Amino acid sequence: MTSSTFVIIGAGLAGAKAAEALRDKGFDGQITIVGDEEHLPYERPPLSKDYLAGNAERDSLTVHDAAWYAGQRVDLRQGVRATGIVRAERRVELSDGTSLGYDKLLLATGSSPRTLPDAAGVHYLRRVEDSDRLRQLFTEAKSLAVIGGGWIGLEAAAAARQAGLTVTVIEALELPLLPALGKEVAPVFADLHRANGVDLRLGVQVEHISNGDQGKRIRLSDGSVLEADAVLAGIGAAPNTELAEASGLDVDNGVVVDASLRTSDPDIFAAGDIAKAYHPLLGRHVRVEHWANALNQPAVAAAGMLGKDETYDELPYFYTDQFDLGMEYLGTIEGHDRVVFRGNVPGREFIAFWLKENRVLAGMNVNVWDVTDPIKALIRSGRPVDPDRLADPEVPLDELAAG
């Protein structure tokens, strides 16, 4: 396959890992990565975690240094957008007026923050420049209002609070992280933020944002008005599917792909935030916007591009660090009918399990480490477990996972 040309649209973690996987699997043809940022491909989780908090350097974000791309003969086109895909000609059109032919194409275009209408001056957090602006803001401002109580909003709120700012989080639902964790577990994060001085305004929506005397003036649906030096909106993200849609690929809240990450066009694959992939274990298509997909899916996509038969069946995984709480999460809570806690919930040192008919669907370990393997095994087994034994820290998880 020496004469083949593979093009990767998207120069983030998924794009970089796809190029790496192709070389590792023996592909020696042309690889071109197209990305609209001027930076080397980098990882995004630190932008709302260690990097935002000032505990990580810029260089630590990059996936590979420039020498790696040169050494691996990867043509990295920085600051260039893909503007169209001509599938009939296997060609990608670029914003600089050039085009690239391809034998196989990978879409790894990621996602973009959802924005507030008519809200000039509001900050968002997706790219490294966004994190840099917030880091500078933390040295200048005294107060920050965060709209949205999801992962990005809460991580940024924690970083701002630890930087000494007065922080208010505005969330339309009655609890932060409610869709992700459910009503039994979401209070853990509400309590964490309140204990660290964050003002949580729950069950209210933002009606209007205007310029105040020294910052922003925010009117809420309950009639109250807040003032803050700055506003950050973390109200979710939308997959960047415009190219896929315009080229006629199947799109449904993401680019629809099979378990091998192949789209409705057999020569085009998708990975990362945009991929709505069929999951063999879950028995349905799922789209996961977390780091682990961008890290792990590209190897499967690369195998498919090389004509090999591999499937992606990793469980959804996520992690967060907020104040003194570190957490890992595996699985999906969809359809659960009960939650079982193991350990010290008030002390924030526990594992939560979401069950359906006594089968473990998901697990979250909070300040408890080296337990992801047995949690994975419990989920993958699909076997019923005794909830009382699951809740008992004296019963080894390995024993439960082994049935």
N, C-alpha and C positions, 0 to 999 in steps of 0.2 A: 504493500500500500504506500510505497515511497512517493509515488506521483500524486497522491491524494492531497486535497487541501481541506482542512477543517477550520471553520470560522466560529468563534465564540463571541456573542454579543452580550456585553456586560463584563466590566472589569472590576468586580468585587471579589469577595472570598470564593464564591461558586465558580466564577470564571477562572480564577487563578488555580484553584484545585482541579478543575477540569483539565487544564493544560498539563498540570503535574501528572494527573492520572493517565493521560494519553501517552506521555513519554514513559511513565513507569510500566505501562502495558505494551511497550515496544513500538508505538507509532513513530515513524521517522519522517513523515511527510510535513507539509507546511501547516503551521498553526498560527492563526492570527486572532488576537483578542482586541475587540473594539470597545472603548469605554469613554463616556463623556466627561469624566473627571480628569483633572491634570495630574493626579497622584498615582503612584503605584497602587495596585490593588491592596486593600486593607480590610481589617475586621471591624465590624460596627459595634458589637456589644460594649467594648470599653468606652464608647462615646457617651454612654449614659451611666457608666460605672467608674472604673479606675481612672480613665483618662479625664473624664469630666471632673472628678474629685481632685485632680492634680497628682495622682499617685502612679501615673504611667507616662512614659515619654512617647513622643510622636513616632519614633522609629519602631517602637514595640507593636504598633498597630499593623505594620505591613506584613503581608503573607510571605513574599520573597523580595529580596533586594534586586536592584537593576541588573546586577551581574548574573543572577539566576536566569532571567529571561534571555539575556544574550547567550549564556552558556547552553541553554536548552533550545536555542534557535526559535524562540517564540517572538513573533512580531507583535509588539504591544502598541496599539494605536491609542494614545492618550489624548483627551480633549476632543474626541471625534464622536459624533452620534450616528447611529444607524437610523436612516430615515425611511427605509422601505425594504421589503423582501420580495423579489420577483421569483416566485417558486418555479414557474415554468422554465426559467433560465438558470435556476440555482445561483442567484446573484443577490448580493446585499448592496444597497445604495447607501452612501455615506454623506454626511453633512458637508464635507469638503469638496463635493462634486465628483469624487471617485467612486468606484464600486469594486466589490470583491466577489469572485466566483467561489463556489464551495461545492464539495462533494457531500459533506455532512455539516450541519449547522446546529449549534447549541444556543438556546435562549436562556440567558441568566441575567435578566434585566432588573430584577429586584422589585422593590416597591417604593412608593412615595408617600409622604405624610398627607393625611387628609387635612384640608385647610378650612379655616373659618371664613365665611363670607364677610366682606366689608370690615376687615379687622386689620388695618395697616399697623405695622410695627410689632406684631405678635411674633414671637420666636417659635421655631420648630426645631426638631432634633433628628436629623437623618445622616448628614454628612459631617466630615471632620471640621469643616468651617463653622458649622452650626455649633458644635461642641466648643470650638475655640472662642466663639462669640459669648457663649454662656460662661465659660471659664473667666473671661475678662469681666463679664457682668458681675460675677460673684465678688470681684474685688472692688466694684464701684457701687453696686446697689445695696440697699438695706432690706428690700422686700421683693418677693416674687409670688405671683399667682400662677398656679398650674391648673390648666383646664384639662381634665381627664384623669381618672384614677386607675389607669392601666399600668402595665409594667414600665413603660418609658416615663410616664408622668410621675410615678412613685419613686423610681430610681433617681430622676432629676430632682425631685423634691428632697430626697434624702441627702443628695450631694449639696444642694443649696443650703439646707438646714445645717449641715456639718460645716459649711463655710461661714456660718454665722448669720444668714439671712432669716428674716421672718417669712414663713412660707404658709400659704393657703392653697389647699387642693380643692377644686370644685368638680364634683362628680354627679352626673344626672341620676345614676342609680343609687339605691339605698346603702350600698357598700362598695368600696373599691374592689376591683378584680372579681366582681361577682360572676361574670360569664365564665371566667377561667377557673375559678375555685369553688363556686357555689356558696350558699348562705352559711354552711357550717364552718368553712375554713377561711373565707374572706375576712371575718372579724379579726383574725390574727394580725393581718397587715394594717387594719384600721387601728387596732390597739397599739401596734408598734409605732405608727406615725404619731398618734396622739401622745404616747409616752415620751416622744422626742420633740414635742413642742409644735408639731404641725397642726394647723387649724383645718380640720376637715369639714367642708360644706357639702353634705350629701343629700341626694334627692332633689337637687335644684339644677336649673340650666342657666346658661349665660344668655341674656337677652340683648345686651348691647355693650360694646367696648368703645370708650371715647378717651380722648386725651384729657388728663387732669392737670392740676397745677404743676406737679413734679413727675408725673408718670402716667399710669393708665387708671381709668375709672371704669369699673365693671358693675353693671346692673344685672342682678340675678332675678330669676322667676318668682322668688318669694318676696320680692320688693326690696331686699337689702342691696346695699351698694358697697363695693370694696374698692380700695385704692391700693395700688402697688407700683413700685418703681418699674417693673417689667412683667410681662405675661408670656408664659410658655404654653403652647397647646400640644397636648399629646392625646389626640382623639382618634388614634388608629391610623392605619396605612392602607393604601390601595395598590394592588399588583399592577406593575407597568406592562400591561398587555396590549397596548396600542398597536405595536408592530404585528403581533400575532393576529389581532382582529383584522387589521387592514389586509393581511395576506390570506385571510380566509381559513385560518386554523380554528379548530374547536376551542371556544373560550367560554367558561362559566365560572365567574369569580376566580379567575386563574386560567392558565393554559392547561387544558385537559390532556393528561398523558396516561399511558398504561403503567404497569408495575416496573417496566424497563425504562420509563421516563421518555418514551417515544410519543410524539404528538400524532395528530391525524394525518400528518405527512410523514412517511417512513424515513425521510432523510433529515428530519428536524426533531431535536430533542429539547427538553426544558428541565431546568433544575433551580432549586432555591425558592425564594419567596413566590415566584410566579407559578410554580408547578402545582397543579391540582392532580395529584397522583393517585392511582388506584393502589390501595394498601391491602395486600393479601390477608393479613391477620385481621384487620378491622372489617374487611369485606365491603369497602366503599371508597370513593374518592375523597381525599383530604388535602387541604392546603395548609401548610404550617409555615409561619413567618419567622421562625426562630433560627438561630445560628447553626444548630446541629444539622439542619437540612442543607444549608449552604456548604457545610463542611463535608458531609457524607454522601449526598446525592451525586455529586459530579463523577465519582468513581464508577457508579452504575451507568450513568449517562455515557461516559467514555467507553465503557465496555460495549454498550449498544451501538455506538458510533463505529466501533471496530468490528461489528457483526457478531459479538459474543452475547450469549443469553444469560443475563443477570437480572435480578429483581431487587427493588428497594423495599425492605420490610422493617427498617429500623423504627422503633417506637418514637413518637413525638417526645422531644426532650427540651427542657428549658432550665435555665438557672438564673438566680438573681442574688445580688448582695445589696442590702439596705441596712444602714446603721450597723448593729451588731448581729444581724440576721443573715445567714447564708443558706441558700436553698437550692435543691435540685428537684426536678419534676419530670415524671415519665408517664406516658399514656395519654388518655383522654377521658374526661369525666362524663361525656355524653351518655345519657341513659342511666346514670347511677341512681340507686334507691336508698343508699345509706353511706355514711362515712364512719370509719373506725380510726380512732387515735391510739397511738402507742407512744408512751413517754410523757414528758412534762410539757403540756401545752402552755400553761401560764408562763413557764420559764423559757419558752421558745426553744425547746430541745426535744423534738418529737418526730414521728413519722405519721402522716395521714394517708389513709387508704380509701379510695372511692370504690364501692362494690355494687354489683348488680347481681341479684340472686346469689349472693355470697361468693361471686367470682370477682377477682380484683381487676378493675379497669385501669386504675391509675394510682400512683404513689408519689408522695412528696416528702422528702427528708429535709428537715429544718435543723440546722446545726448538729446533725448526726451524719457521719461520713462513712464511706466505703460500704454502702448498702445498695448501690444501684443495681448490681448484678442479681442479688436475690429478688429485688423488686421487679426487675425485668422478667425473671423466671416465673414469678407469681402471675404476672400479667399474661405472659405467653402461654403458660400451661392451660389456662382456661378452666382449671379445676376449681370446684367449690372449696372454700376454706372455712374453718371454724372461727367466727368473728371474735370469740373470747380468747382463743389462742393467739389470733393475730394481734390482739390488743395487749397481750402479755409480753413485756420485754424479756422475761425469762425464757420464753420459747424462741429458739434461734430461727431467724428468717429462712436460713438455708434449709432447715428441717421442714418448714411449711412449704417452701418452694418445691422440695423433693416429694411432697405428698405423703 
